[in-house]
Amino acid sequence: MKKIFNKINNLWLNFRKWSDVNILGYIIGAIVKLTLIIAFAVLLYLTFESIWPNNEDSSLSDSSNEQNDCNVIGINLHGELKTYLPNHAENDSFFDYDSVSSEDITGKIKLANEDSNIKAIIVEVDSPGGSIVGGEEIDTAIKNSEKPVIALIRDLGASASLWAISSADRIYASENSTIGSIGVTGSFMSNAKKNEKDGITYEALSSGKFKDSGSPDKELTAEERALILRDINLAFNNFVKAISLNRNIDIEKVKDNADGSTFLGTKAKELGLIDEIGGLPEVEQYLEETTGEKPDICWQ
């Protein structure tokens, strides 16, 4: 192998010497160099393409469970709802794995709507809530969906996760599911008195008197408390209004039950928060009746 390499190398060096003194050789040399550069670039492109294939043309139904024939997409809304999940290392002990992002769920709803094979979307909920903005974003995506969206609450569908799926075409839940918790909280643990006892002083260095409002290391002033409660009440009113509109419930009736408490599935149905008592089999039966096709679900 070494002899072959040396032979090729000598041929190349001789060719370079000849091309340096011969105009035709110079042109041929330039063409050879350009050809080698193009060949290298093509090889590099093909290598990267094989490592990171472009899946833009594949449908969402092709990307899950290695199935090509599914006609329903199942999306999990499990864990604490956030607007996004930060990048993290594998097995990162500081990362909250029991969480889900609205940007992920809304993206999957969008892709399902772009896939002609998909006839309906199921959003399975098992979440205590979380970000009200995240809930609002999913609610908007469901409203804008051209495909029917069915929500299935398993153990827990509370607070922002209830807002998220309140505009679904139909909501199912077990008679023992925990549903509701319509409300907003900004409560937190204060370290102010403990810090004072430990001799720790909070040095306030802010550009405005409200800049460090809500810091757990200082006591809230009356003005700060009023400011935070103002925003909590505004968000609460938006929450109540969304449930009233999405579930077609009189807003005063929603307010009467919007004390932060939860209800079991049977009571939630009585209050109009869900449509039916049932699980996945009942959802599949409903989809078969409404779409005319036996549902084949790809879970995302």
BALOBA-1460 file (C-alpha; in Angstrom, 3 decimals):
// residues 300
<rec num="1" residu="m" x="0.000" y="0.000" z="0.000"/>
<rec num="2" residu="k" x="2.852" y="2.331" z="0.884"/>
<rec num="3" residu="k" x="4.523" y="1.670" z="-2.480"/>
<rec num="4" residu="i" x="1.307" y="2.466" z="-4.360"/>
<rec num="5" residu="f" x="0.877" y="5.707" z="-2.410"/>
<rec num="6" residu="n" x="4.475" y="6.758" z="-3.113"/>
<rec num="7" residu="k" x="3.991" y="5.994" z="-6.807"/>
<rec num="8" residu="i" x="0.839" y="8.120" z="-7.000"/>
<rec num="9" residu="n" x="2.570" y="10.908" z="-5.101"/>
<rec num="10" residu="n" x="5.557" y="10.880" z="-7.483"/>
<rec num="11" residu="l" x="3.255" y="10.966" z="-10.510"/>
<rec num="12" residu="w" x="1.449" y="13.961" z="-9.023"/>
<rec num="13" residu="l" x="4.724" y="15.819" z="-8.317"/>
<rec num="14" residu="n" x="5.970" y="15.158" z="-11.857"/>
<rec num="15" residu="f" x="2.665" y="16.355" z="-13.273"/>
<rec num="16" residu="r" x="2.913" y="19.583" z="-11.218"/>
<rec num="17" residu="k" x="6.448" y="20.256" z="-12.497"/>
<rec num="18" residu="w" x="5.281" y="19.721" z="-16.087"/>
<rec num="19" residu="s" x="2.171" y="21.878" z="-15.648"/>
<rec num="20" residu="d" x="4.200" y="24.764" z="-14.181"/>
<rec num="21" residu="v" x="6.169" y="25.156" z="-17.444"/>
<rec num="22" residu="n" x="3.422" y="24.260" z="-19.901"/>
<rec num="23" residu="i" x="0.361" y="26.467" z="-20.390"/>
<rec num="24" residu="l" x="-1.765" y="23.487" z="-21.464"/>
<rec num="25" residu="g" x="-0.516" y="21.558" z="-18.493"/>
<rec num="26" residu="y" x="-1.376" y="24.522" z="-16.268"/>
<rec num="27" residu="i" x="-4.974" y="24.536" z="-17.579"/>
<rec num="28" residu="i" x="-5.278" y="20.769" z="-17.183"/>
<rec num="29" residu="g" x="-3.868" y="21.039" z="-13.670"/>
<rec num="30" residu="a" x="-6.447" y="23.681" z="-12.757"/>
<rec num="31" residu="i" x="-9.247" y="21.480" z="-14.127"/>
<rec num="32" residu="v" x="-7.950" y="18.490" z="-12.143"/>
<rec num="33" residu="k" x="-7.783" y="20.564" z="-8.954"/>
<rec num="34" residu="l" x="-11.330" y="21.896" z="-9.492"/>
<rec num="35" residu="t" x="-12.605" y="18.370" z="-10.185"/>
<rec num="36" residu="l" x="-10.997" y="17.102" z="-6.978"/>
<rec num="37" residu="i" x="-12.544" y="19.959" z="-4.959"/>
<rec num="38" residu="i" x="-16.024" y="19.278" z="-6.406"/>
<rec num="39" residu="a" x="-15.651" y="15.535" z="-5.792"/>
<rec num="40" residu="f" x="-14.610" y="16.190" z="-2.193"/>
<rec num="41" residu="a" x="-17.556" y="18.563" z="-1.669"/>
<rec num="42" residu="v" x="-20.025" y="15.985" z="-3.081"/>
<rec num="43" residu="l" x="-18.529" y="13.274" z="-0.875"/>
<rec num="44" residu="l" x="-18.817" y="15.553" z="2.169"/>
<rec num="45" residu="y" x="-22.454" y="16.375" z="1.329"/>
<rec num="46" residu="l" x="-23.395" y="12.710" z="0.907"/>
<rec num="47" residu="t" x="-21.717" y="11.860" z="4.207"/>
<rec num="48" residu="f" x="-23.662" y="14.522" z="6.129"/>
<rec num="49" residu="e" x="-26.888" y="13.613" z="4.317"/>
<rec num="50" residu="s" x="-26.545" y="10.009" z="5.468"/>
<rec num="51" residu="i" x="-25.953" y="11.099" z="9.087"/>
<rec num="52" residu="w" x="-28.709" y="13.734" z="9.202"/>
<rec num="53" residu="p" x="-31.311" y="12.741" z="6.594"/>
<rec num="54" residu="n" x="-33.808" y="15.340" z="5.457"/>
<rec num="55" residu="n" x="-37.311" y="14.253" z="6.500"/>
<rec num="56" residu="e" x="-39.180" y="17.325" z="5.311"/>
<rec num="57" residu="d" x="-41.126" y="15.358" z="2.726"/>
<rec num="58" residu="s" x="-42.171" y="12.549" z="5.083"/>
<rec num="59" residu="s" x="-45.583" y="12.714" z="6.706"/>
<rec num="60" residu="l" x="-46.134" y="12.849" z="10.439"/>
<rec num="61" residu="s" x="-47.821" y="9.456" z="10.297"/>
<rec num="62" residu="d" x="-44.584" y="7.938" z="8.996"/>
<rec num="63" residu="s" x="-42.547" y="9.202" z="11.952"/>
<rec num="64" residu="s" x="-44.061" y="7.261" z="14.819"/>
<rec num="65" residu="n" x="-44.181" y="3.581" z="15.722"/>
<rec num="66" residu="e" x="-42.823" y="2.743" z="12.233"/>
<rec num="67" residu="q" x="-46.362" y="2.817" z="10.853"/>
<rec num="68" residu="n" x="-47.345" y="4.188" z="7.480"/>
<rec num="69" residu="d" x="-51.069" y="3.578" z="7.652"/>
<rec num="70" residu="c" x="-52.200" y="5.436" z="10.776"/>
<rec num="71" residu="n" x="-55.067" y="7.859" z="10.310"/>
<rec num="72" residu="v" x="-55.141" y="9.404" z="13.804"/>
<rec num="73" residu="i" x="-52.334" y="11.185" z="15.621"/>
<rec num="74" residu="g" x="-52.137" y="10.855" z="19.411"/>
<rec num="75" residu="i" x="-50.362" y="13.656" z="21.287"/>
<rec num="76" residu="n" x="-49.430" y="13.405" z="24.971"/>
<rec num="77" residu="l" x="-49.919" y="16.387" z="27.271"/>
<rec num="78" residu="h" x="-48.257" y="14.791" z="30.276"/>
<rec num="79" residu="g" x="-46.612" y="16.512" z="33.241"/>
<rec num="80" residu="e" x="-46.136" y="20.187" z="34.043"/>
<rec num="81" residu="l" x="-47.013" y="22.434" z="31.113"/>
<rec num="82" residu="k" x="-44.385" y="24.936" z="29.998"/>
<rec num="83" residu="t" x="-44.016" y="27.071" z="26.898"/>
<rec num="84" residu="y" x="-40.707" y="25.399" z="25.971"/>
<rec num="85" residu="l" x="-38.237" y="22.839" z="27.309"/>
<rec num="86" residu="p" x="-34.553" y="23.855" z="27.409"/>
<rec num="87" residu="n" x="-31.863" y="21.718" z="25.829"/>
<rec num="88" residu="h" x="-30.340" y="19.303" z="28.305"/>
<rec num="89" residu="a" x="-27.814" y="16.525" z="28.519"/>
<rec num="90" residu="e" x="-28.945" y="12.921" z="28.692"/>
<rec num="91" residu="n" x="-29.742" y="11.880" z="32.286"/>
<rec num="92" residu="d" x="-29.446" y="15.491" z="33.456"/>
<rec num="93" residu="s" x="-30.419" y="15.336" z="37.144"/>
<rec num="94" residu="f" x="-31.452" y="19.012" z="37.133"/>
<rec num="95" residu="f" x="-33.877" y="18.663" z="34.213"/>
<rec num="96" residu="d" x="-37.590" y="18.223" z="34.942"/>
<rec num="97" residu="y" x="-38.429" y="15.192" z="32.805"/>
<rec num="98" residu="d" x="-42.063" y="15.210" z="33.956"/>
<rec num="99" residu="s" x="-42.879" y="18.243" z="31.829"/>
<rec num="100" residu="v" x="-44.220" y="19.101" z="28.391"/>
<rec num="101" residu="s" x="-44.045" y="22.196" z="26.177"/>
<rec num="102" residu="s" x="-46.781" y="24.000" z="24.300"/>
<rec num="103" residu="e" x="-44.409" y="24.614" z="21.380"/>
<rec num="104" residu="d" x="-43.991" y="20.854" z="20.965"/>
<rec num="105" residu="i" x="-47.733" y="20.129" z="21.133"/>
<rec num="106" residu="t" x="-48.750" y="22.996" z="18.842"/>
<rec num="107" residu="g" x="-46.079" y="21.912" z="16.362"/>
<rec num="108" residu="k" x="-47.474" y="18.373" z="16.274"/>
<rec num="109" residu="i" x="-51.006" y="19.682" z="15.787"/>
<rec num="110" residu="k" x="-49.756" y="21.768" z="12.849"/>
<rec num="111" residu="l" x="-47.974" y="18.792" z="11.271"/>
<rec num="112" residu="a" x="-51.054" y="16.596" z="11.713"/>
<rec num="113" residu="n" x="-53.116" y="19.176" z="9.837"/>
<rec num="114" residu="e" x="-50.603" y="19.128" z="6.973"/>
<rec num="115" residu="d" x="-50.793" y="15.335" z="6.631"/>
<rec num="116" residu="s" x="-53.575" y="14.239" z="4.292"/>
<rec num="117" residu="n" x="-53.530" y="10.735" z="5.811"/>
<rec num="118" residu="i" x="-54.595" y="12.041" z="9.215"/>
<rec num="119" residu="k" x="-58.329" y="12.287" z="9.868"/>
<rec num="120" residu="a" x="-58.318" y="13.304" z="13.544"/>
<rec num="121" residu="i" x="-56.116" y="14.222" z="16.509"/>
<rec num="122" residu="i" x="-56.267" y="12.897" z="20.074"/>
<rec num="123" residu="v" x="-54.710" y="14.916" z="22.906"/>
<rec num="124" residu="e" x="-54.231" y="12.725" z="25.965"/>
<rec num="125" residu="v" x="-54.022" y="14.779" z="29.167"/>
<rec num="126" residu="d" x="-52.424" y="13.832" z="32.460"/>
<rec num="127" residu="s" x="-51.177" y="17.138" z="33.828"/>
<rec num="128" residu="p" x="-51.557" y="19.370" z="36.908"/>
<rec num="129" residu="g" x="-51.262" y="22.455" z="34.679"/>
<rec num="130" residu="g" x="-48.475" y="24.991" z="34.649"/>
<rec num="131" residu="s" x="-47.993" y="27.935" z="32.309"/>
<rec num="132" residu="i" x="-51.238" y="29.728" z="31.432"/>
<rec num="133" residu="v" x="-49.531" y="31.068" z="28.299"/>
<rec num="134" residu="g" x="-48.734" y="27.475" z="27.339"/>
<rec num="135" residu="g" x="-52.378" y="26.563" z="27.906"/>
<rec num="136" residu="e" x="-53.547" y="29.496" z="25.803"/>
<rec num="137" residu="e" x="-51.174" y="28.555" z="22.943"/>
<rec num="138" residu="i" x="-52.482" y="24.975" z="22.781"/>
<rec num="139" residu="d" x="-56.069" y="26.249" z="23.002"/>
<rec num="140" residu="t" x="-55.416" y="28.505" z="20.002"/>
<rec num="141" residu="a" x="-53.808" y="25.669" z="18.017"/>
<rec num="142" residu="i" x="-56.813" y="23.414" z="18.661"/>
<rec num="143" residu="k" x="-59.217" y="26.173" z="17.586"/>
<rec num="144" residu="n" x="-57.241" y="26.642" z="14.361"/>
<rec num="145" residu="s" x="-57.082" y="22.916" z="13.614"/>
<rec num="146" residu="e" x="-58.922" y="21.843" z="10.472"/>
<rec num="147" residu="k" x="-58.911" y="18.259" z="11.750"/>
<rec num="148" residu="p" x="-61.192" y="17.299" z="14.668"/>
<rec num="149" residu="v" x="-59.415" y="17.266" z="18.032"/>
<rec num="150" residu="i" x="-60.580" y="14.901" z="20.773"/>
<rec num="151" residu="a" x="-59.236" y="15.331" z="24.313"/>
<rec num="152" residu="l" x="-58.899" y="12.414" z="26.705"/>
<rec num="153" residu="i" x="-58.239" y="13.229" z="30.366"/>
<rec num="154" residu="r" x="-56.749" y="10.282" z="32.179"/>
<rec num="155" residu="d" x="-55.839" y="10.828" z="35.849"/>
<rec num="156" residu="l" x="-55.491" y="14.615" z="35.955"/>
<rec num="157" residu="g" x="-56.629" y="17.522" z="33.788"/>
<rec num="158" residu="a" x="-56.294" y="20.629" z="35.913"/>
<rec num="159" residu="s" x="-55.575" y="24.340" z="35.714"/>
<rec num="160" residu="a" x="-53.664" y="25.336" z="32.543"/>
<rec num="161" residu="s" x="-53.956" y="21.835" z="31.047"/>
<rec num="162" residu="l" x="-57.757" y="22.157" z="31.257"/>
<rec num="163" residu="w" x="-57.567" y="25.548" z="29.523"/>
<rec num="164" residu="a" x="-55.355" y="23.954" z="26.857"/>
<rec num="165" residu="i" x="-57.944" y="21.361" z="25.765"/>
<rec num="166" residu="s" x="-61.144" y="23.236" z="26.631"/>
<rec num="167" residu="s" x="-61.771" y="24.066" z="22.942"/>
<rec num="168" residu="a" x="-61.468" y="20.432" z="21.793"/>
<rec num="169" residu="d" x="-64.373" y="19.096" z="19.735"/>
<rec num="170" residu="r" x="-65.078" y="16.542" z="22.451"/>
<rec num="171" residu="i" x="-63.593" y="15.878" z="25.896"/>
<rec num="172" residu="y" x="-63.606" y="12.447" z="27.535"/>
<rec num="173" residu="a" x="-62.552" y="11.546" z="31.077"/>
<rec num="174" residu="s" x="-62.885" y="8.774" z="33.615"/>
<rec num="175" residu="e" x="-65.527" y="9.171" z="36.296"/>
<rec num="176" residu="n" x="-62.566" y="9.167" z="38.709"/>
<rec num="177" residu="s" x="-60.408" y="11.692" z="36.822"/>
<rec num="178" residu="t" x="-59.450" y="14.861" z="38.693"/>
<rec num="179" residu="i" x="-60.576" y="17.910" z="36.703"/>
<rec num="180" residu="g" x="-60.805" y="21.648" z="37.263"/>
<rec num="181" residu="s" x="-58.615" y="23.821" z="39.498"/>
<rec num="182" residu="i" x="-59.706" y="26.920" z="37.586"/>
<rec num="183" residu="g" x="-57.608" y="29.670" z="39.082"/>
<rec num="184" residu="v" x="-54.219" y="31.389" z="39.126"/>
<rec num="185" residu="t" x="-51.607" y="31.450" z="41.866"/>
<rec num="186" residu="g" x="-48.394" y="33.354" z="42.415"/>
<rec num="187" residu="s" x="-47.697" y="32.114" z="45.936"/>
<rec num="188" residu="f" x="-44.115" y="31.482" z="47.033"/>
<rec num="189" residu="m" x="-42.020" y="30.717" z="50.122"/>
<rec num="190" residu="s" x="-40.450" y="33.752" z="51.759"/>
<rec num="191" residu="n" x="-36.977" y="33.542" z="53.303"/>
<rec num="192" residu="a" x="-37.082" y="37.098" z="54.672"/>
<rec num="193" residu="k" x="-37.630" y="36.280" z="58.367"/>
<rec num="194" residu="k" x="-35.201" y="33.343" z="58.296"/>
<rec num="195" residu="n" x="-32.554" y="35.523" z="56.672"/>
<rec num="196" residu="e" x="-33.069" y="38.169" z="59.363"/>
<rec num="197" residu="k" x="-32.691" y="35.525" z="62.073"/>
<rec num="198" residu="d" x="-29.510" y="34.240" z="60.413"/>
<rec num="199" residu="g" x="-28.071" y="37.733" z="60.162"/>
<rec num="200" residu="i" x="-28.369" y="37.904" z="56.384"/>
<rec num="201" residu="t" x="-29.190" y="41.345" z="54.985"/>
<rec num="202" residu="y" x="-30.932" y="41.908" z="51.644"/>
<rec num="203" residu="e" x="-29.270" y="44.785" z="49.796"/>
<rec num="204" residu="a" x="-31.783" y="46.313" z="47.362"/>
<rec num="205" residu="l" x="-29.960" y="47.625" z="44.280"/>
<rec num="206" residu="s" x="-32.569" y="48.073" z="41.552"/>
<rec num="207" residu="s" x="-33.375" y="50.695" z="38.930"/>
<rec num="208" residu="g" x="-37.009" y="50.856" z="40.062"/>
<rec num="209" residu="k" x="-38.936" y="50.091" z="43.226"/>
<rec num="210" residu="f" x="-40.775" y="47.162" z="41.617"/>
<rec num="211" residu="k" x="-37.774" y="45.625" z="39.811"/>
<rec num="212" residu="d" x="-37.109" y="42.991" z="42.476"/>
<rec num="213" residu="s" x="-40.747" y="42.434" z="43.426"/>
<rec num="214" residu="g" x="-41.397" y="38.841" z="44.375"/>
<rec num="215" residu="s" x="-37.856" y="38.094" z="45.511"/>
<rec num="216" residu="p" x="-38.115" y="35.376" z="48.192"/>
<rec num="217" residu="d" x="-35.324" y="37.061" z="50.141"/>
<rec num="218" residu="k" x="-37.291" y="40.238" z="50.963"/>
<rec num="219" residu="e" x="-40.714" y="40.944" z="52.369"/>
<rec num="220" residu="l" x="-43.359" y="42.193" z="49.966"/>
<rec num="221" residu="t" x="-44.421" y="45.782" z="50.398"/>
<rec num="222" residu="a" x="-48.126" y="46.627" z="50.264"/>
<rec num="223" residu="e" x="-47.615" y="48.171" z="46.810"/>
<rec num="224" residu="e" x="-45.828" y="45.086" z="45.506"/>
<rec num="225" residu="r" x="-48.525" y="42.769" z="46.829"/>
<rec num="226" residu="a" x="-51.242" y="44.879" z="45.175"/>
<rec num="227" residu="l" x="-49.328" y="44.889" z="41.870"/>
<rec num="228" residu="i" x="-48.862" y="41.094" z="41.811"/>
<rec num="229" residu="l" x="-52.485" y="40.469" z="42.797"/>
<rec num="230" residu="r" x="-53.621" y="42.817" z="40.027"/>
<rec num="231" residu="d" x="-51.924" y="40.628" z="37.407"/>
<rec num="232" residu="i" x="-53.139" y="37.405" z="39.043"/>
<rec num="233" residu="n" x="-56.725" y="38.667" z="38.898"/>
<rec num="234" residu="l" x="-56.366" y="39.728" z="35.260"/>
<rec num="235" residu="a" x="-55.024" y="36.283" z="34.312"/>
<rec num="236" residu="f" x="-57.810" y="34.655" z="36.343"/>
<rec num="237" residu="n" x="-60.472" y="36.624" z="34.468"/>
<rec num="238" residu="n" x="-58.922" y="35.574" z="31.147"/>
<rec num="239" residu="f" x="-58.974" y="31.939" z="32.311"/>
<rec num="240" residu="v" x="-62.637" y="32.110" z="33.336"/>
<rec num="241" residu="k" x="-63.586" y="33.816" z="30.071"/>
<rec num="242" residu="a" x="-61.776" y="31.142" z="28.011"/>
<rec num="243" residu="i" x="-63.539" y="28.275" z="29.809"/>
<rec num="244" residu="s" x="-66.892" y="30.028" z="29.447"/>
<rec num="245" residu="l" x="-66.448" y="30.577" z="25.692"/>
<rec num="246" residu="n" x="-64.818" y="27.254" z="24.860"/>
<rec num="247" residu="r" x="-67.242" y="25.122" z="26.872"/>
<rec num="248" residu="n" x="-70.312" y="27.281" z="26.220"/>
<rec num="249" residu="i" x="-70.976" y="27.724" z="29.941"/>
<rec num="250" residu="d" x="-72.452" y="30.880" z="31.435"/>
<rec num="251" residu="i" x="-69.549" y="32.940" z="32.780"/>
<rec num="252" residu="e" x="-71.199" y="33.399" z="36.187"/>
<rec num="253" residu="k" x="-71.551" y="29.639" z="36.506"/>
<rec num="254" residu="v" x="-67.839" y="29.251" z="35.709"/>
<rec num="255" residu="k" x="-66.966" y="31.863" z="38.349"/>
<rec num="256" residu="d" x="-69.062" y="30.017" z="40.936"/>
<rec num="257" residu="n" x="-66.822" y="26.967" z="40.517"/>
<rec num="258" residu="a" x="-63.542" y="28.799" z="39.879"/>
<rec num="259" residu="d" x="-62.241" y="28.657" z="43.436"/>
<rec num="260" residu="g" x="-59.233" y="26.499" z="42.585"/>
<rec num="261" residu="s" x="-60.934" y="23.263" z="43.632"/>
<rec num="262" residu="t" x="-61.102" y="20.112" z="41.518"/>
<rec num="263" residu="f" x="-63.955" y="17.745" z="40.643"/>
<rec num="264" residu="l" x="-64.165" y="14.068" z="39.810"/>
<rec num="265" residu="g" x="-65.195" y="13.212" z="36.260"/>
<rec num="266" residu="t" x="-68.900" y="12.703" z="36.970"/>
<rec num="267" residu="k" x="-69.218" y="16.125" z="38.627"/>
<rec num="268" residu="a" x="-67.084" y="17.736" z="35.909"/>
<rec num="269" residu="k" x="-69.515" y="16.427" z="33.295"/>
<rec num="270" residu="e" x="-72.435" y="17.813" z="35.282"/>
<rec num="271" residu="l" x="-70.708" y="21.224" z="35.320"/>
<rec num="272" residu="g" x="-70.065" y="21.087" z="31.569"/>
<rec num="273" residu="l" x="-66.268" y="20.880" z="31.826"/>
<rec num="274" residu="i" x="-66.209" y="17.598" z="29.879"/>
<rec num="275" residu="d" x="-68.581" y="15.925" z="27.415"/>
<rec num="276" residu="e" x="-68.430" y="12.222" z="28.112"/>
<rec num="277" residu="i" x="-67.344" y="9.655" z="30.693"/>
<rec num="278" residu="g" x="-65.039" y="7.178" z="29.012"/>
<rec num="279" residu="g" x="-61.525" y="6.168" z="28.043"/>
<rec num="280" residu="l" x="-59.617" y="5.377" z="24.874"/>
<rec num="281" residu="p" x="-62.054" y="2.677" z="23.663"/>
<rec num="282" residu="e" x="-64.909" y="5.201" z="23.780"/>
<rec num="283" residu="v" x="-62.774" y="7.769" z="21.964"/>
<rec num="284" residu="e" x="-61.928" y="5.240" z="19.248"/>
<rec num="285" residu="q" x="-65.605" y="4.297" z="18.875"/>
<rec num="286" residu="y" x="-66.567" y="7.968" z="18.537"/>
<rec num="287" residu="l" x="-63.875" y="8.538" z="15.890"/>
<rec num="288" residu="e" x="-64.969" y="5.498" z="13.896"/>
<rec num="289" residu="e" x="-68.553" y="6.774" z="13.919"/>
<rec num="290" residu="t" x="-67.616" y="10.332" z="12.907"/>
<rec num="291" residu="t" x="-64.829" y="9.660" z="10.379"/>
<rec num="292" residu="g" x="-66.204" y="6.456" z="8.902"/>
<rec num="293" residu="e" x="-62.819" y="4.771" z="9.379"/>
<rec num="294" residu="k" x="-61.461" y="2.451" z="12.051"/>
<rec num="295" residu="p" x="-58.916" y="4.580" z="13.931"/>
<rec num="296" residu="d" x="-55.277" y="3.531" z="13.697"/>
<rec num="297" residu="i" x="-53.420" y="5.770" z="16.141"/>
<rec num="298" residu="c" x="-49.779" y="6.834" z="15.989"/>
<rec num="299" residu="w" x="-48.752" y="8.199" z="19.376"/>
<rec num="300" residu="q" x="-46.217" y="11.011" z="19.376"/>
